Amino acid sequence: MAVLKILRMGHPLLAQKAQAVQDLQAAEVQRLIADMRDTLLCEGGSGLAAPQVGTTLRLIVYRVPGRHLKKASRGGGGDMRVLANPSIEPLGDEKEPGWEACLSLPGLVGEVWRYKQVSCRYYDELGKLHTHQAEGFEARILQHECDHLDGVLYAHHIDTMRKLIYSSELHHQGADA
């Protein structure tokens, strides 16, 4: 497979709303999923959305925090989950702040308020529909990556530039991203 180039903040594709995946079994979609897995492993992030690699499809690959899933029957993936056409709903009104990083904003972190718990409906890479509830860091990852599918970067949620800093200075904030 291949490691894909990550688009950076300012690229016009990152501001577009992604289109639904029509055929998960299409060879080009399966290749994209494999390439996104390889890219995420190479770059070391928590999640990756197709628009970040120049493809405006509603497709996400992310690492499931603290879990090791069995490798999928197609191409492996270990602790990674593939979400096609995901939709997110908050479970309750409670939000919390947290520092976020993004492969499209290298070297920066920002403090963003996110829902503590969410429910996510999505199709896996085999076309099976799932509903998954997540909380904490996993809920944050899902909200962050789904934002990419709507042309939104985490920096758009920051209400003051004082909450957007270089990751090398995060230790001054008493937290880690």
N, C-alpha and C positions, 0 to 999 in steps of 0.2 A: 504494500500500500504506500501512501505518500503522506508527507507532512506538508500541510497547506499553509500559505501565507495568511497571517492574521491582519485584517484591516484595522486601521487605527482611527480614533476619534477624529472626525472631520471628513472622513470618506463618505460620499453621498449614499452609498448602499446601506450604511449603518443607520441612516435616518428613514429608510423606507419600511413600510409594513410588509412583512413576509406573506407569501401566498401558501395556501394549504398544500400539503403533500397529497397528490392524487393517487399515486401507485407506489406503495412501499416496496413492492417486489421488483420494481424496475431496476435493471442492472446499474444505471447511473445513480439511483438513490442508494442502493446497497453499497456501491463504491464510495459514495459520499460519506455514508455512516462509518465505514471502515477507515477512511481518511481522516474523518473528524476524531475518531478514537485515537489514531496514531498521533494526530496533532496535539490533542489534549495530553497524552502521555509524554510527548516530547517537550511541550511548553510548561507542564507541571501545574496547570490550573485546576480549579474545581469543576468548571463547566465550560461548555462551548456551544454557541448557537450558530446555525448555518449562515446567517448574515455576516458573522465575523470572518468567515472564510470566503465571502463574495457570492454566496448563493442565497437568494431571497425565498427560502422555503421555511416553513414552520417546523423546524427540526432542531432538537437539542440532544447533546450527549453530556452527561455529568457523572461525577464520582459520588457514590452513595457514602456519606460520612459514617465511619465506624462499622461498615458492613462489608462483607466479602461475598458477593453473589457468585453463584456457580457460573462458569462461562457459558454464554449462550451457544446454541447449537451452530450458529453461523458466525464464524470468524472470531469467537472469543470476546473478551471485553472485561472479564473479571468483575471488578466492583463498579463497573460503569452501567448506566441505564440510558436507554435511547427513548426519547419522547417525540412522537410525531403528532402534530396538530394539538398541542397541549392547551388546556384552558385552566385557569387558576381562580379559585374562589376563597376569600378569607374565611376562616372559621373563628368568628368573633371579631371584636373591634380592637383587641389589645395589640399594640405595636411596641417595638423596642429598637433602640439605636444599635448600630454595629458598623464596624469598619469593613469596607468592601474594596477589593481590588478587581481588576479586569484586564484580560489579555489585550484588549483594544486601547487601554490607557496605561501602557507599561510604566512602571516606576511610581505610580500614584495610588493613593488610597483615599477614600472618602467615607465620612460617617453618614449613613443612610438609615432612616426609620423604615422598618418593614413589619408586616404582620407576623406575629409569633407562630401562628398555625394557619395552614392552608390545606385545601383539598385540590387535587389536580386530576383532571381527566385527560387521558392521552392514549394513543395507540403505540404499542411497542413495535420493534422492527419486523415482527412477523405479522403485524396487522391486528393483533388482539387488543381489544379495548380494556383499559384499566382505570380504576379510580384509586388514588393513593392519597393518604393524609400524611402531612409532614409538619414537623415543628422545629424550632430552633434553627441551627445552621442549614439543615436541608431545606427548610421552608424559605430561608433567605436565598439559597442557590436557585431554587425554582423561580422565585419572583424576579431575581436578577436576570436569569436566562430568558424567561418569558418576556421581560421588558425588551430585550434585544429583538424579539420577533415583532414588536410593535414600533421599532425604530427609536427606542428610548435607552439611553445609557445611564448608569448609576449617577453620574455627575449631574444629570438633569434633575435629580431629586434633592440635591444639596441646596439648602436655603442660604448658606453663607460660605464664602470662599475660605473662611477660617477652618472649615471642615473638609477641605480638599488639600492634602499634603503629600509630600514625597514619602514613599514607603520607608526609606532609610531614616526618616525622622519620627516614625510611629512610636518608637520607644519613649519619646517625650510625652506621649499621650497616655502612657500606662496601659497599653493594650497591644494586641497583635491582630493583623488582618488574616 
